[in-house]
């Protein structure tokens, strides 16, 4: 199991990074990630001048848990140009992370840039890149599913299955409204599992529905932990 989307006291979360890791370890997970907000005006976030310290801190924690659980370093970046200045992001430093999550891509409600607008910035990132809690069924409803799969595959962008109810409709996570996309994507587009945890240790481990969805869709071999971080 994995939990690859967790916020801590580095941004707007209430748990420390170690508390997040300990929660995942207690649940028997193999991988956990710290993914605080970065350089956005929306919420408290890691500043550019704090990024080096942030990465070093997570890497130090990861070394302490070697052999117990794989700890990954990431950030979440808001895809709205009104809240994030993509032209001035420190791409070289960001490339030292294990991955970057992009939220609100092609989400008109939140003013996120379209996927095609994001691609030039994605090419500047040396690390892995994923779409965080994206309502693909809505945001890409006018995009041919096969074309979307081709685009994500060719630019090596993975898709997060976020089981948090804050990223849901009528009590169902967004990914359950995009089953056709995931059937088409199987074997081609990597997927991660995250909870967008902010407050309680139990949030970190609330991945049961996403794990069930992976099995239902036959996505076991598409998991990022199989492709990138065995």
N, C-alpha and C positions, 0 to 999 in steps of 0.2 A: 504494500500500500504506500501511497504518497500523499503529502499535503504541501503543495507548492505555491500557495498564495496566502501569506500571513503578514499582517501589519503589527508593528511593535511600538514601543515608546520612542523609537527613532522618528516616527511620524505621528499618526493619529490613533495608534493602538494603545491598549492598556497593559499588555503583557510585555515583559522583557524578551529579547531574543532567546535567552536561556530557558525561560518559562515555556516558550513556544516549542523549543526542541525537546524539553522534558515531557511535554504533553504528547508529542508525537512518538517519542521513545516508549512511553508508558502504554501507548496504544499498539505497540508492536510494528510501527511503520518502518519502512526501509529508507525512505527519503523524506526530507522536510526542507522547506526553503523560507528564508526571510525576504519579503518583497515589499519594502516600505515605499510609500509615495515619494516621487522624486521631482523636484523643480516644477511644482504646479502651484497655482494660486488658489486652487479649490479648497485645499485643506492644509494643515501643517504637514510639511514634507521635508525630506533630506535636501539641504541646500547643496549647490555645486561645490562650495568650499568644504563641505562635510563629507563628500563622497569617498575620498580616500580613506578617511578614518572609519567610515561605515563599512567599506569592503574589508579592510584589515581586521575589524572587530569580528565580522562574521567568519572570516577565514580562520581566525584564532579559535573561535568557538568550534568550528568544523574540525580542527585538529584535535581538540579535546575529546571529541566524540568519535574519532576514528575507530572503526571496528564495531561500533554500536549502532550508529545511524549515519547516513550520508546527509550532511548539511550543505545546502546550496545557497549562494548569494545572488539575489536578484533585486530589481526595483520595479515599480509600476509607474508608467508614464501616461499621463492624460493626453489623449490625441487631439484635444481642442487647441487650436492655435491662439485662442483668446486667453487660455490659462497656462499654456506651455510654449516657450519660445524654442522651437525645434532648430532654428538656425544657430543658436548659441549653446546647444547642449554639448557637453564634453565627451564626444564620441570615443576618443581613445581611452579615457578612463572607464566609460561604460562598457567598453569591450572587455574589460578585465573581470566583469561579472560572469556568472554562469549563464544568466539569461535576463532578458528584459520583457516585461509584460506591458502591452499597450492596451489601455482601456478606452472605450467609446469609439473605436474605429468604425466609421460609416454609420454612426448613431446620430441622427439628426436632432433628436431630443436633447442630447448633451453637446451638440456642436462639434462632434468629432470629425476629423478629416476622413474623406473617402479612402478606401484601401489604396487606390492608385496614387493618391497624394502622399501616402505614407511610404511607398516603396523606395524612393530615393534615400530617405533617412534610414530605412532598414538596411540598405546596402552599405551604409557607413558604420554599422554595428558589427563588430567581429564576433560577438557572442550570439547565442541562440535567442530567438525572438518569438513571442506568442501573443495571441489575442486573448485578453482577459475578459471573462464573463460576458461574452458577446452574444446578443440575441440574434443569432445568424438568421433564424427563420424570418425575422422582421427586417433587420438591417440590410440583408442581401436578397430580399424577396424578388427584386427585379433583376437579379443576376443569375445567369444560367449556372446551375449547380456544378456541372462538369467543368465549366470555365473557371469557376471559383476554386475548385479543387486543383486544377492545373496551375493557377496563379499562386496559391499557397504552397504547393509542392515545389514549384520552380524557384520560389524565393525563400524556401525553407522557413516557413512561418507555421508554428504549431497552434493548436486551438485548445483552450482550456475548457474542461468540464467543471463548472463551478456549481457546487451543490448548495450554496447558501440561499436561503429563502429571500434575502435582499436582492438577489439576482434571479427572480422567478416571476411567473405570471399565474395567478389562480392556484398558487400552491405547488406549481410544477417548475423545476429549473428550466432555464432557457433552452438547454440542449435537448430537452424532450420535445421541443417544438421544431426540431431540425433533424429528425431521424433520417430523412432522405439524403440530406447532405452527408451525414456520418456514414451512411451505407456506401455512398459514392466515394467517400474519402478513405475508407478502410484500406490500410496497407500503403497509402500514399501520403497522407497528411498525418503528422504526429499529433498526439493529444496528451494533455496533462490533466491532473486532477487537483483542484484547489477549493478552498472554502471561503476565501476573502475574510479570514478571521480577524477580529478587531478587539474583542473584549474578554472572552472566557476561554479557558483551556479546552473545554468541550467542543468549542467551535473548530479548533484545529483538526479534530479527529472526525468531524461529521461528514464522512465521505461515502457512506454506505450506498446511497442512491447512485452516485457517480460510478462506483465500482460495479454495481448491478448493470448500469447502462453499458459499460465497457463490455461486459459479458454478453449482453443482449445483442449488441451491434458487432460482436466479434472483433473488438479493437485491441485485444491483448498485445499483439505484436506492434501496434502503433503507439504504445505508451512511450513517452519521452524517457522514462527510466530504462526502457529496453534499448532505445536507439542512441541515447546520449550519455546516460549515467548509470551503467550497469554496476 
